[in-house]
């Protein structure tokens, strides 16, 4: 096998590999010898078929098999001998000249092909011990616990029919038909629709129009869809709704006591309070951890600048861009509706793709250099948790992942990422900053755009 480097430009590599016709012939003969003991041909005893006769019958198919295997093995050897790590599977190009290929298949010419690929860059990891991060901490006080209890209590509200006028907090059951420019529109009509006044469940002006109605009333309500309404065809348009009030019902809250706690699975009200406190601590810790991780990834992104394989960026951008366009299409919106343009969006998501590729390579390098491993038990636990996200379909989900190695491999990514993050946090300096619950959760949506960076 002869290897010639054609291109070595940055991370790009192109090699020419030549396999001599004599080497191919050796491989063909070895394969025909194997077949001699496997095939049954009329007129010949097993194992006694002449090689030339086998070549006459199976020659082309054996050569095709040999070429495929030879290209695969020689490609792996060519790259491993150079001690290079391809970013993606190499592109292999064999001559398209049919006459030339026929000579190779006939054993009258050497096999020559090219391998094109990008290599992973050499990454010099920053001194992780010099990194500094701040972890937000919220003390769960009585105010937060009371809010949690109140939310649970209000979720258990029931409604009882009343004869009077509808007030804020009442539930009004209605039939309605919506029209724009005198024509009914999709999704603008419903029967027996329950609406709790003051909850903001409908477009602005609708609930206000129901304040003061009584059972049996008929009313026309004029209101306007918000300019940023998800359904593009309705956004910013004036609508008129013909409403028939079927029932007005007042809220009824049961007493917040031990009996209430027992109905929702707790022995006492005190136990319910403890449960609320534990859940709040869990939620606060999860949010704090997410923000700390985001800060860590920002730090790693800032500390590492190196050439990125274009093939990895293109793949990541393609995946993100497809998802973005799919979500816009489902919502019936455009980039302009989102306050941007396709050109600006492309630039932003291109930068996001570059960030994700860079962080993925950095985390992978840290994990590899520090022998961070993922156990089969960790993957199995992740699989169980994933299956539990689909009640009633647990077995099907479990079997899907068991039968699909690529899907199982996807489960390993967040496990590995979090183990590397934990490793970095052990080395870095992490200080605590006490904040309020409001401060902890603010800017969540903005920060969320960077989730799953790696």
Backbone torsions as a table, in degrees:
resi	resn	phi	psi	omega
1	UNK	NA	130.8	179.1
2	UNK	-116.6	130.0	-178.3
3	UNK	-118.4	127.7	178.0
4	UNK	-123.1	127.3	177.7
5	UNK	-80.2	120.9	179.5
6	UNK	-93.4	-44.2	-177.1
7	UNK	-135.6	135.8	170.4
8	UNK	-143.4	85.5	-173.9
9	UNK	-123.7	104.8	-176.5
10	UNK	63.4	-118.9	179.1
11	UNK	-94.8	-5.4	-176.7
12	UNK	-84.2	137.6	178.1
13	UNK	-133.6	142.6	172.8
14	UNK	-139.7	123.8	-177.8
15	UNK	-120.5	146.4	171.8
16	UNK	-107.9	126.3	-179.1
17	UNK	-114.3	131.0	178.5
18	UNK	-122.7	125.9	176.7
19	UNK	-112.4	121.5	-176.3
20	UNK	-64.3	150.3	179.2
21	UNK	-60.1	-33.5	179.6
22	UNK	-65.5	-37.7	178.2
23	UNK	-67.1	-40.7	178.0
24	UNK	-63.3	-40.1	-179.9
25	UNK	-62.9	-39.8	177.2
26	UNK	-60.0	-42.3	-178.4
27	UNK	-68.7	-38.2	178.3
28	UNK	-64.3	-45.9	179.5
29	UNK	-61.3	-41.8	179.7
30	UNK	-62.7	-39.2	-179.7
31	UNK	-71.3	-38.6	177.5
32	UNK	-64.9	-35.9	176.4
33	UNK	-61.9	-38.0	177.5
34	UNK	-65.9	-42.2	-178.2
35	UNK	-66.5	-30.9	-177.1
36	UNK	-55.7	-34.4	-178.6
37	UNK	-92.7	1.6	-175.8
38	UNK	-113.3	-27.3	-174.5
39	UNK	-95.9	153.8	173.9
40	UNK	-116.7	114.3	179.8
41	UNK	-116.8	138.3	-178.9
42	UNK	-59.0	130.5	178.1
43	UNK	93.4	-3.9	-179.7
44	UNK	-129.3	141.6	174.1
45	UNK	-76.3	152.7	178.6
46	UNK	-55.0	129.5	178.2
47	UNK	85.1	-1.4	-176.1
48	UNK	-112.7	10.9	179.9
49	UNK	-72.0	126.5	179.2
50	UNK	-61.1	143.7	-177.0
51	UNK	-58.7	-41.8	-179.0
52	UNK	-63.2	-35.9	178.8
53	UNK	-68.3	-41.5	176.6
54	UNK	-62.0	-41.6	-179.7
55	UNK	-62.9	-37.9	-179.8
56	UNK	-62.4	-38.2	-176.8
57	UNK	-84.8	-45.4	-171.2
58	UNK	-112.0	4.2	-172.8
59	UNK	-52.0	-51.7	-176.0
60	UNK	-66.1	-43.0	-178.9
61	UNK	-68.1	-36.3	177.7
62	UNK	-67.2	-42.6	178.2
63	UNK	-61.6	-40.5	177.9
64	UNK	-61.6	-42.5	178.4
65	UNK	-64.3	-43.3	179.9
66	UNK	-63.9	-42.9	180.0
67	UNK	-61.4	-44.9	-179.5
68	UNK	-61.6	-46.3	-179.1
69	UNK	-67.9	-39.9	-179.2
70	UNK	-64.4	-43.6	179.1
71	UNK	-61.8	-43.9	-179.8
72	UNK	-62.2	-49.3	-176.8
73	UNK	-68.4	-42.5	-178.0
74	UNK	-70.3	-31.4	175.8
75	UNK	-64.3	-47.5	178.2
76	UNK	-59.9	-42.8	-178.9
77	UNK	-67.7	-41.4	-179.5
78	UNK	-59.4	-40.9	-178.0
79	UNK	-76.7	-42.8	-178.2
80	UNK	-67.2	-34.6	177.7
81	UNK	-63.6	-30.2	178.6
82	UNK	-84.6	-6.4	-179.5
83	UNK	56.5	43.1	178.7
84	UNK	-111.4	151.4	-179.3
85	UNK	-113.7	106.4	179.2
86	UNK	-65.0	141.9	177.7
87	UNK	-70.2	-38.7	177.8
88	UNK	-138.9	176.8	176.8
89	UNK	-57.8	131.7	-179.4
90	UNK	-63.6	150.6	171.5
91	UNK	-88.6	130.1	-178.5
92	UNK	-113.9	129.2	-177.9
93	UNK	-124.5	117.5	176.4
94	UNK	-104.7	153.1	-177.1
95	UNK	-52.9	140.7	176.6
96	UNK	-94.6	-0.4	178.4
97	UNK	-73.4	110.6	-176.0
98	UNK	-62.1	-40.1	179.9
99	UNK	-63.2	-41.9	179.9
100	UNK	-65.2	-40.8	-179.6
101	UNK	-67.3	-34.6	178.2
102	UNK	-63.9	-37.4	177.2
103	UNK	-63.3	-39.8	178.6
104	UNK	-64.3	-46.6	-178.8
105	UNK	-64.1	-34.3	179.8
106	UNK	-78.2	-6.9	179.5
107	UNK	84.2	15.8	-176.5
108	UNK	-104.4	5.0	-179.7
109	UNK	-151.2	153.7	176.2
110	UNK	-70.6	154.7	173.0
111	UNK	-90.6	125.3	177.3
112	UNK	-128.4	132.8	177.9
113	UNK	-149.7	164.7	-179.5
114	UNK	-115.0	147.6	176.5
115	UNK	-117.0	122.8	177.6
116	UNK	-117.6	131.5	179.8
117	UNK	-162.7	165.7	172.0
118	UNK	-109.5	143.8	178.6
119	UNK	-99.1	155.3	174.6
120	UNK	-71.7	140.7	-177.3
121	UNK	-73.3	157.9	170.4
122	UNK	-76.4	128.3	-175.7
123	UNK	-118.1	123.2	175.6
124	UNK	-95.9	108.3	-176.6
125	UNK	-73.6	134.0	178.3
126	UNK	-64.6	162.3	177.4
127	UNK	-69.5	104.2	-175.2
128	UNK	-63.6	-27.3	-178.7
129	UNK	-69.4	-17.2	-179.3
130	UNK	-90.2	-6.3	179.4
131	UNK	-73.8	143.0	179.3
132	UNK	-128.9	133.3	-179.0
133	UNK	-135.5	160.7	-179.6
134	UNK	-121.6	126.5	179.1
135	UNK	-105.0	127.0	-180.0
136	UNK	-80.0	137.0	-178.2
137	UNK	-130.8	132.3	178.4
138	UNK	-117.3	125.9	173.6
139	UNK	-83.3	128.0	179.9
140	UNK	-79.2	108.3	-179.2
141	UNK	-104.0	-177.4	-178.0
142	UNK	-61.1	-35.8	-177.9
143	UNK	-62.7	-45.2	179.6
144	UNK	-65.7	-40.3	-179.8
145	UNK	-64.4	-42.4	179.7
146	UNK	-63.5	-39.6	177.5
147	UNK	-63.1	-40.1	178.6
148	UNK	-64.4	-43.7	177.9
149	UNK	-62.9	-42.0	-179.3
150	UNK	-62.1	-41.1	179.8
151	UNK	-62.9	-44.1	178.7
152	UNK	-64.2	-41.7	-178.7
153	UNK	-63.4	-44.0	-178.5
154	UNK	-69.2	-30.1	178.2
155	UNK	-66.9	-21.1	-178.9
156	UNK	-92.5	10.0	-177.0
157	UNK	-65.2	144.3	171.9
158	UNK	-118.7	166.3	-177.6
159	UNK	-125.8	137.6	179.1
160	UNK	-119.4	134.2	-178.8
161	UNK	-54.0	141.1	175.9
162	UNK	-136.2	159.6	-176.3
163	UNK	-92.3	-19.6	-174.8
164	UNK	-79.5	-170.2	-179.0
165	UNK	-77.2	150.7	179.9
166	UNK	-71.0	132.1	179.2
167	UNK	-121.3	170.4	177.6
168	UNK	-57.3	129.4	-178.1
169	UNK	98.8	-18.4	177.9
170	UNK	-75.0	156.5	174.5
171	UNK	-104.0	124.8	-179.7
172	UNK	-111.5	125.2	177.8
173	UNK	-100.7	125.1	-171.6
174	UNK	-137.3	159.7	161.7
175	UNK	-105.7	139.6	177.8
176	UNK	-147.9	152.3	175.9
177	UNK	-132.4	122.5	-178.2
178	UNK	-100.5	143.9	177.9
179	UNK	-135.8	145.7	173.2
180	UNK	-123.1	122.5	-176.0
181	UNK	55.8	37.5	176.3
182	UNK	80.6	0.6	-178.8
183	UNK	-117.1	136.5	176.9
184	UNK	-65.6	149.8	-179.2
185	UNK	-127.1	156.5	-178.3
186	UNK	-59.4	132.9	178.7
187	UNK	79.5	5.3	-175.9
188	UNK	-96.9	6.5	-178.5
189	UNK	-132.2	149.8	177.9
190	UNK	-161.9	158.8	175.2
191	UNK	-122.2	144.9	179.2
192	UNK	52.1	43.9	179.7
193	UNK	-86.1	120.6	178.2
194	UNK	-86.6	127.9	179.4
195	UNK	-129.6	124.0	177.7
196	UNK	-91.1	118.5	-177.2
197	UNK	-66.9	134.0	179.3
198	UNK	95.1	-6.1	-178.7
199	UNK	-87.9	-13.0	-179.1
200	UNK	68.6	35.4	-178.2
201	UNK	-78.7	-20.8	-175.6
202	UNK	-118.1	177.8	-179.1
203	UNK	-68.0	154.7	-177.4
204	UNK	-53.0	134.0	177.5
205	UNK	98.7	-21.9	-176.4
206	UNK	-73.5	-51.6	-179.3
207	UNK	-64.4	-37.5	177.9
208	UNK	-60.9	-35.1	179.3
209	UNK	-68.5	-19.0	179.6
210	UNK	-91.4	-11.1	179.3
211	UNK	-63.7	127.4	178.8
212	UNK	93.3	-4.4	179.9
213	UNK	-76.0	160.1	176.7
214	UNK	-125.8	162.3	177.5
215	UNK	-56.1	132.9	-179.8
216	UNK	95.9	-13.5	-179.9
217	UNK	-68.8	148.4	170.4
218	UNK	-119.4	136.0	-173.8
219	UNK	-148.4	150.3	174.6
220	UNK	-108.3	127.7	-178.6
221	UNK	-118.9	124.2	176.2
222	UNK	-101.3	129.7	176.8
223	UNK	-153.1	177.1	-174.5
224	UNK	-129.1	136.5	175.8
225	UNK	-71.7	139.9	179.3
226	UNK	-60.0	151.1	179.2
227	UNK	-61.6	-29.3	-177.8
228	UNK	-97.3	18.5	-178.6
229	UNK	-58.0	139.1	-174.2
230	UNK	-59.3	-42.6	178.6
231	UNK	-76.1	104.7	-172.5
232	UNK	-55.6	-36.7	-175.5
233	UNK	-70.6	-13.8	-179.8
234	UNK	-105.9	-20.0	-174.0
235	UNK	-54.2	129.1	175.5
236	UNK	76.3	4.3	-175.8
237	UNK	-97.1	148.1	176.3
238	UNK	-81.5	139.7	-179.0
239	UNK	-133.7	152.3	176.4
240	UNK	-122.9	130.3	-177.6
241	UNK	-116.5	125.4	171.6
242	UNK	-89.8	118.7	-171.7
243	UNK	-118.8	135.8	170.7
244	UNK	-117.4	123.1	-177.6
245	UNK	-86.3	120.4	-178.8
246	UNK	-91.4	-37.8	-175.9
247	UNK	-160.3	146.0	170.9
248	UNK	-119.0	130.4	-177.0
249	UNK	-133.8	139.9	-179.3
250	UNK	-95.8	147.5	-179.5
251	UNK	-71.5	144.4	175.9
252	UNK	-130.0	117.4	178.6
253	UNK	-102.7	132.5	176.0
254	UNK	-75.6	163.4	-179.9
255	UNK	-65.8	135.0	177.4
256	UNK	-82.1	88.9	-175.7
257	UNK	-143.0	-167.7	-178.5
258	UNK	-61.2	-37.8	-179.3
259	UNK	-63.3	-41.8	177.8
260	UNK	-61.8	-44.5	-179.8
261	UNK	-59.5	-40.7	-178.7
262	UNK	-65.2	-35.6	-178.9
263	UNK	-64.9	-25.1	-179.2
264	UNK	-109.3	18.5	169.2
265	UNK	99.3	12.1	178.1
266	UNK	-116.4	149.3	-176.2
267	UNK	-72.2	-36.9	-177.6
268	UNK	-143.6	169.2	175.8
269	UNK	-64.5	-35.4	178.3
270	UNK	-62.7	-39.8	178.3
271	UNK	-66.3	-36.1	177.2
272	UNK	-64.3	-41.8	178.0
273	UNK	-60.6	-42.7	179.1
274	UNK	-63.6	-38.2	178.2
275	UNK	-65.0	-41.4	178.0
276	UNK	-62.9	-44.0	179.9
277	UNK	-61.7	-43.9	-179.8
278	UNK	-63.8	-41.5	179.8
279	UNK	-66.4	-39.5	178.3
280	UNK	-63.2	-43.7	178.9
281	UNK	-60.8	-41.5	179.4
282	UNK	-63.8	-44.3	179.6
283	UNK	-66.0	-43.5	179.9
284	UNK	-63.5	-42.4	-179.3
285	UNK	-65.0	-40.5	-179.9
286	UNK	-63.7	-43.4	179.0
287	UNK	-67.2	-41.1	178.1
288	UNK	-62.7	-42.7	178.4
289	UNK	-62.2	-43.1	-179.3
290	UNK	-61.9	-41.5	-179.7
291	UNK	-70.2	-37.5	178.0
292	UNK	-64.5	-43.0	179.1
293	UNK	-62.5	-41.7	179.4
294	UNK	-61.5	-41.6	179.0
295	UNK	-65.0	-39.3	178.7
296	UNK	-63.9	-45.1	179.4
297	UNK	-64.0	-37.6	175.9
298	UNK	-60.8	-41.7	-179.9
299	UNK	-64.6	-43.2	178.3
300	UNK	-65.0	-39.5	179.9
301	UNK	-62.5	-41.1	-178.9
302	UNK	-70.9	-33.8	-173.1
303	UNK	-83.5	-12.9	-175.4
304	UNK	-124.6	116.3	177.0
305	UNK	-126.4	118.6	179.6
306	UNK	-156.4	164.4	-179.1
307	UNK	-66.1	135.8	-178.6
308	UNK	-106.5	141.3	176.0
309	UNK	-63.9	121.5	-178.4
310	UNK	-59.8	-32.2	-178.5
311	UNK	-64.3	-38.2	178.7
312	UNK	-69.7	-39.6	178.8
313	UNK	-64.4	-44.9	-179.4
314	UNK	-60.6	-41.9	-179.9
315	UNK	-65.6	-44.1	-179.4
316	UNK	-66.5	-44.1	179.1
317	UNK	-62.3	-43.0	-179.9
318	UNK	-58.7	-40.8	-179.9
319	UNK	-66.4	-45.9	-179.1
320	UNK	-66.3	-44.7	-176.5
321	UNK	-63.7	-39.1	178.2
322	UNK	-63.8	-41.5	179.6
323	UNK	-65.7	-42.9	179.9
324	UNK	-60.5	-48.8	-178.8
325	UNK	-65.9	-35.0	178.3
326	UNK	-64.6	-42.5	179.8
327	UNK	-67.4	-38.8	177.8
328	UNK	-64.3	-41.8	-179.1
329	UNK	-64.1	-42.3	179.2
330	UNK	-62.4	-37.8	-177.9
331	UNK	-84.1	-6.7	-179.1
332	UNK	67.3	33.7	-177.4
333	UNK	-121.2	168.0	179.2
334	UNK	-123.4	173.6	177.2
335	UNK	-63.2	-34.6	178.4
336	UNK	-63.6	-37.3	177.0
337	UNK	-62.9	-27.3	-179.4
338	UNK	-88.8	6.4	177.5
339	UNK	78.7	25.1	179.2
340	UNK	-143.9	-168.8	176.5
341	UNK	-128.8	164.3	179.9
342	UNK	-61.9	-37.9	-179.6
343	UNK	-63.3	-45.9	179.1
344	UNK	-66.1	-40.4	180.0
345	UNK	-63.4	-41.7	178.4
346	UNK	-58.8	-44.2	-178.8
347	UNK	-62.8	-43.4	-178.6
348	UNK	-65.2	-43.8	-178.1
349	UNK	-75.3	-24.5	173.3
350	UNK	-66.3	-43.2	177.6
351	UNK	-64.6	-38.8	178.1
352	UNK	-64.1	-41.4	178.7
353	UNK	-62.3	-42.4	179.0
354	UNK	-62.9	-41.7	179.1
355	UNK	-61.6	-46.0	-178.4
356	UNK	-63.7	-41.7	178.5
357	UNK	-64.1	-46.0	-179.3
358	UNK	-59.4	-48.1	-178.8
359	UNK	-66.5	-37.4	178.4
360	UNK	-60.8	-42.6	179.7
361	UNK	-68.4	-40.4	-180.0
362	UNK	-64.8	-48.1	-179.8
363	UNK	-63.1	-38.7	178.9
364	UNK	-63.7	-42.1	-180.0
365	UNK	-64.7	-43.6	179.1
366	UNK	-62.9	-44.3	-179.5
367	UNK	-62.8	-41.9	-177.9
368	UNK	-68.9	-44.4	-177.9
369	UNK	-68.0	-22.8	-178.3
370	UNK	-111.0	17.8	175.9
371	UNK	45.9	48.4	176.1
372	UNK	-81.3	120.1	-174.7
373	UNK	-115.9	160.2	175.7
374	UNK	-117.8	126.5	-178.5
375	UNK	-82.6	157.6	176.3
376	UNK	-61.2	-33.3	-180.0
377	UNK	-65.1	-38.3	178.4
378	UNK	-64.8	-41.5	178.3
379	UNK	-66.3	-41.1	179.8
380	UNK	-62.4	-41.9	178.9
381	UNK	-64.4	-39.9	177.5
382	UNK	-63.6	-36.9	178.7
383	UNK	-65.5	-42.3	178.2
384	UNK	-62.1	-44.6	180.0
385	UNK	-63.2	-38.0	178.5
386	UNK	-66.0	-42.5	-179.8
387	UNK	-63.2	-34.8	-178.8
388	UNK	-69.6	-14.3	178.0
389	UNK	-76.9	-6.3	-178.9
390	UNK	-125.4	75.6	-177.7
391	UNK	-54.3	132.5	179.7
392	UNK	88.1	-13.3	-179.4
393	UNK	-122.7	18.3	-175.2
394	UNK	-54.9	-45.6	-176.7
395	UNK	-63.6	-44.4	-178.9
396	UNK	-62.3	-43.3	-179.9
397	UNK	-64.6	-43.9	-179.4
398	UNK	-60.2	-47.0	-178.8
399	UNK	-65.9	-35.9	178.0
400	UNK	-58.7	-48.5	-179.1
401	UNK	-68.8	-33.6	179.0
402	UNK	-65.4	-33.5	-176.5
403	UNK	-90.5	-9.1	-175.9
404	UNK	-121.9	98.3	-179.5
405	UNK	-56.6	-37.0	-179.0
406	UNK	-66.2	-39.6	178.4
407	UNK	-66.4	-39.5	178.6
408	UNK	-64.8	-37.1	179.2
409	UNK	-62.5	-33.1	178.7
410	UNK	-64.1	-29.9	178.9
411	UNK	-67.7	-25.4	-176.8
412	UNK	-75.0	-27.4	-173.2
413	UNK	-58.7	-55.7	-179.1
414	UNK	-65.7	-30.7	178.0
415	UNK	-64.2	-49.1	179.9
416	UNK	-60.9	-45.6	-178.0
417	UNK	-58.9	-46.0	-178.8
418	UNK	-68.3	-32.0	178.1
419	UNK	-69.9	-37.5	176.9
420	UNK	-67.5	-41.3	177.8
421	UNK	-60.1	-44.7	178.4
422	UNK	-61.0	-40.5	179.0
423	UNK	-61.3	-44.6	-179.8
424	UNK	-64.5	-41.9	-178.1
425	UNK	-64.5	-28.9	177.7
426	UNK	-68.7	-31.0	-179.3
427	UNK	-87.5	-35.8	-175.9
428	UNK	-74.9	167.6	175.0
429	UNK	-92.7	119.1	-178.4
430	UNK	-119.4	115.1	177.4
431	UNK	-102.4	157.5	179.9
432	UNK	-104.3	143.3	176.2
433	UNK	-130.5	121.7	179.8
434	UNK	-79.3	131.5	179.8
435	UNK	-136.7	170.8	174.9
436	UNK	-84.2	165.6	178.0
437	UNK	-60.5	-38.6	-180.0
438	UNK	-62.6	-43.9	-179.9
439	UNK	-66.1	-35.5	179.9
440	UNK	-62.8	-41.6	-173.8
441	UNK	-91.0	-9.2	-178.3
442	UNK	-70.2	152.6	-177.8
443	UNK	65.1	15.2	-179.0
444	UNK	-61.6	-43.0	-177.6
445	UNK	-66.6	-39.5	-179.0
446	UNK	-66.0	-44.5	-179.6
447	UNK	-67.6	-30.6	-175.1
448	UNK	-60.8	-22.6	-179.9
449	UNK	-63.8	-18.5	-177.9
450	UNK	-100.5	3.6	179.4
451	UNK	-59.9	154.1	177.8
452	UNK	56.8	40.7	-177.0
453	UNK	-58.6	-39.7	-174.3
454	UNK	-96.0	NA	NA
